[in-house]
Amino acid sequence: MNPILEAANAMFRDTQHRFTIDEHRFYATELRETKAVKESLKKEGDLIGHQQGLMQEFGSQLVHLRDPDAKGDAIASLKRTITLERMAAASNKPSDERTVAKRFLMEAFIALYSATTELLERKEYGLAIPQLTLQTLIKPESSAPWYRLACAYAMTGDRKKSLSALKTAAEKGFMDLEALKSDPELAGLRDHSEFQTILGEMEKRTTLSNQ
């Protein structure tokens, strides 16, 4: 082992030792100059660069969602990217590709969540729906994007798709009965028999989970 690493490790093992600021600076400087750390930093830089490239392309495709003529191709491209990165992230074999895929998917999900929150607040439901759909592709096991998608569809008047998304949200574990009963976005659905069925099933699950 590098003598600098040996000395640092010895000091870290000594629980009685208290590092001075100068010692912190010395070991930080020396460790940055070791071959192992340099290689690790370069590798991390390469991973970040790859991730940033994916996000830049992802972001450029999101912009096209506002263009009616380019929207279809943009959605297809975004879905393809998510599918490929989910496959890479699901690999059982550790790799740089898996690491980048997992990071990208998390960053993309957060970016989409932020964007759709703003779109919903501005009542731009037509723009929010494709981005909410992308969120359901990134995290299909999560109920929240499905619920928000149900609300967006309801506000466009598409009861069928809204109820379908709401049913999926319930199947994924959505349990917020108060939201289901009071959210104004769902007001137009509450007299529908399928809505009442979803509500009833959710109430049963809530009762069972509280026993």
C-alpha positions as CSV (number, residue, x, y, z in Angstrom):
1,M,0.0,0.0,0.0
2,N,1.1,3.6,-0.7
3,P,2.9,4.9,2.5
4,I,0.6,7.9,2.5
5,L,-2.5,5.6,2.6
6,E,-0.8,3.5,5.3
7,A,-0.2,6.5,7.5
8,A,-3.7,7.8,6.9
9,N,-5.3,4.5,7.6
10,A,-3.3,4.1,10.8
11,M,-4.5,7.5,12.0
12,F,-8.1,6.7,11.1
13,R,-7.9,3.5,13.1
14,D,-6.6,5.4,16.1
15,T,-9.9,6.6,17.6
16,Q,-7.9,8.8,20.1
17,H,-6.3,10.8,17.4
18,R,-7.7,14.2,16.6
19,F,-6.8,15.5,13.2
20,T,-5.5,19.1,13.0
21,I,-6.6,21.3,10.1
22,D,-3.0,21.0,8.7
23,E,-3.2,17.2,8.9
24,H,-6.4,17.2,7.0
25,R,-5.0,19.4,4.3
26,F,-1.8,17.4,4.1
27,Y,-3.4,14.0,3.7
28,A,-6.1,15.4,1.3
29,T,-3.4,16.9,-0.9
30,E,-1.2,13.7,-0.8
31,L,-4.1,11.4,-1.4
32,R,-5.2,13.4,-4.5
33,E,-1.8,12.8,-6.0
34,T,-1.8,9.0,-5.6
35,K,-2.3,6.9,-8.7
36,A,-5.4,5.1,-7.3
37,V,-7.2,8.3,-6.4
38,K,-6.3,9.9,-9.8
39,E,-7.7,7.0,-11.6
40,S,-10.8,7.0,-9.5
41,L,-11.4,10.7,-10.0
42,K,-10.9,10.3,-13.8
43,K,-13.3,7.4,-13.9
44,E,-15.9,9.4,-11.9
45,G,-15.4,12.3,-14.2
46,D,-16.1,10.1,-17.2
47,L,-19.2,8.7,-15.6
48,I,-20.5,12.2,-14.8
49,G,-19.7,13.3,-18.4
50,H,-21.7,10.4,-19.8
51,Q,-24.6,11.1,-17.4
52,Q,-24.6,14.8,-18.4
53,G,-24.7,13.8,-22.0
54,L,-27.7,11.6,-21.5
55,M,-29.5,14.4,-19.6
56,Q,-28.7,17.0,-22.2
57,E,-30.2,14.8,-25.0
58,F,-33.2,14.0,-22.7
59,G,-33.8,17.7,-22.0
60,S,-33.6,18.6,-25.7
61,Q,-36.2,16.0,-26.5
62,L,-38.5,17.3,-23.7
63,V,-38.4,20.7,-25.4
64,H,-39.8,19.2,-28.6
65,L,-42.9,18.1,-26.7
66,R,-44.2,21.7,-27.1
67,D,-43.9,21.3,-30.9
68,P,-47.0,19.5,-32.3
69,D,-45.0,18.4,-35.4
70,A,-42.1,17.0,-33.4
71,K,-44.0,15.7,-30.3
72,G,-44.6,12.2,-31.6
73,D,-41.0,11.5,-32.5
74,A,-39.9,13.2,-29.2
75,I,-42.1,10.9,-27.1
76,A,-40.9,7.8,-28.9
77,S,-37.3,8.9,-28.4
78,L,-37.8,9.6,-24.7
79,K,-39.5,6.3,-24.2
80,R,-36.7,4.4,-26.0
81,T,-34.1,6.1,-23.9
82,I,-35.9,5.3,-20.6
83,T,-36.4,1.6,-21.7
84,L,-32.7,1.2,-22.6
85,E,-31.5,2.8,-19.4
86,R,-33.9,0.8,-17.3
87,M,-32.5,-2.4,-18.9
88,A,-28.9,-1.2,-18.1
89,A,-29.9,-0.3,-14.5
90,A,-31.5,-3.7,-14.0
91,S,-28.3,-5.6,-14.9
92,N,-27.0,-8.0,-12.2
93,K,-23.5,-7.3,-13.3
94,P,-21.8,-4.2,-11.8
95,S,-20.6,-1.9,-14.6
96,D,-20.1,1.7,-15.4
97,E,-23.1,1.5,-17.7
98,R,-25.3,0.3,-14.8
99,T,-24.0,3.1,-12.5
100,V,-24.7,5.8,-15.2
101,A,-28.1,4.3,-15.9
102,K,-29.2,4.4,-12.3
103,R,-28.0,7.9,-11.8
104,F,-29.6,9.1,-15.1
105,L,-33.0,7.6,-14.2
106,M,-33.0,9.2,-10.8
107,E,-32.0,12.6,-12.2
108,A,-34.5,12.3,-15.1
109,F,-37.3,11.4,-12.6
110,I,-36.6,14.4,-10.4
111,A,-36.4,16.7,-13.4
112,L,-39.7,15.4,-14.7
113,Y,-41.3,15.7,-11.3
114,S,-40.2,19.3,-11.0
115,A,-41.4,20.1,-14.5
116,T,-44.8,18.5,-14.2
117,T,-45.4,20.2,-10.8
118,E,-45.0,23.5,-12.5
119,L,-47.1,22.5,-15.5
120,L,-49.9,21.3,-13.3
121,E,-49.9,24.5,-11.3
122,R,-50.2,26.4,-14.6
123,K,-53.0,24.1,-15.7
124,E,-51.0,23.0,-18.7
125,Y,-52.4,19.5,-18.5
126,G,-51.7,18.6,-22.2
127,L,-48.0,19.2,-21.6
128,A,-47.9,17.6,-18.2
129,I,-49.5,14.3,-19.4
130,P,-46.7,13.0,-21.6
131,Q,-44.1,13.9,-18.9
132,L,-46.1,12.2,-16.2
133,T,-46.3,9.2,-18.5
134,L,-42.5,9.2,-18.7
135,Q,-42.4,9.2,-14.9
136,T,-44.5,6.1,-14.8
137,L,-42.0,4.4,-17.2
138,I,-39.0,5.3,-15.0
139,K,-40.7,4.2,-11.8
140,P,-43.6,1.9,-12.8
141,E,-43.8,0.6,-9.2
142,S,-44.5,4.0,-7.8
143,S,-48.2,5.0,-7.3
144,A,-47.6,8.8,-7.1
145,P,-47.0,9.4,-10.8
146,W,-50.1,7.4,-11.7
147,Y,-52.2,9.4,-9.3
148,R,-51.0,12.7,-10.7
149,L,-51.6,11.4,-14.2
150,A,-55.1,10.5,-13.3
151,C,-55.7,14.1,-12.1
152,A,-54.2,15.5,-15.3
153,Y,-56.4,13.4,-17.5
154,A,-59.5,14.2,-15.4
155,M,-58.8,17.9,-15.9
156,T,-58.7,17.4,-19.7
157,G,-62.1,15.7,-19.6
158,D,-60.7,12.2,-20.5
159,R,-62.6,10.2,-17.8
160,K,-61.6,6.8,-19.3
161,K,-57.9,7.4,-19.1
162,S,-58.2,9.1,-15.8
163,L,-60.0,6.2,-14.2
164,S,-57.5,3.8,-15.8
165,A,-54.6,5.7,-14.3
166,L,-56.4,6.0,-11.0
167,K,-57.0,2.2,-10.9
168,T,-53.3,1.6,-11.6
169,A,-52.3,4.0,-8.8
170,A,-54.5,2.1,-6.4
171,E,-53.0,-1.2,-7.6
172,K,-49.5,0.2,-7.0
173,G,-50.4,1.0,-3.4
174,F,-51.9,4.5,-3.4
175,M,-53.7,4.8,-0.1
176,D,-54.6,8.5,0.4
177,L,-58.3,8.3,0.8
178,E,-58.6,11.9,1.8
179,A,-57.0,13.0,-1.5
180,L,-59.3,10.7,-3.4
181,K,-62.4,12.1,-1.7
182,S,-61.4,15.8,-1.8
183,D,-59.0,16.6,-4.6
184,P,-60.9,19.1,-6.9
185,E,-59.2,17.6,-10.0
186,L,-61.2,14.4,-9.5
187,A,-64.6,16.1,-8.9
188,G,-65.8,15.1,-12.3
189,L,-65.2,11.4,-11.6
190,R,-66.8,10.9,-8.2
191,D,-70.3,10.1,-9.6
192,H,-68.8,7.4,-11.8
193,S,-69.4,3.8,-10.8
194,E,-65.8,2.8,-11.5
195,F,-64.5,5.6,-9.3
196,Q,-66.7,4.4,-6.4
197,T,-65.4,0.8,-7.0
198,I,-61.8,2.1,-6.7
199,L,-62.7,4.1,-3.6
200,G,-64.4,1.1,-2.0
201,E,-61.5,-1.3,-2.7
202,M,-59.1,1.3,-1.3
203,E,-61.2,1.7,1.9
204,K,-61.1,-2.1,2.3
205,R,-57.3,-2.2,2.0
206,T,-57.0,0.7,4.4
207,T,-59.2,-1.0,7.0
208,L,-57.2,-4.3,6.7
209,S,-53.9,-2.5,7.0
210,N,-55.0,-0.8,10.2
211,Q,-56.1,-4.0,11.9
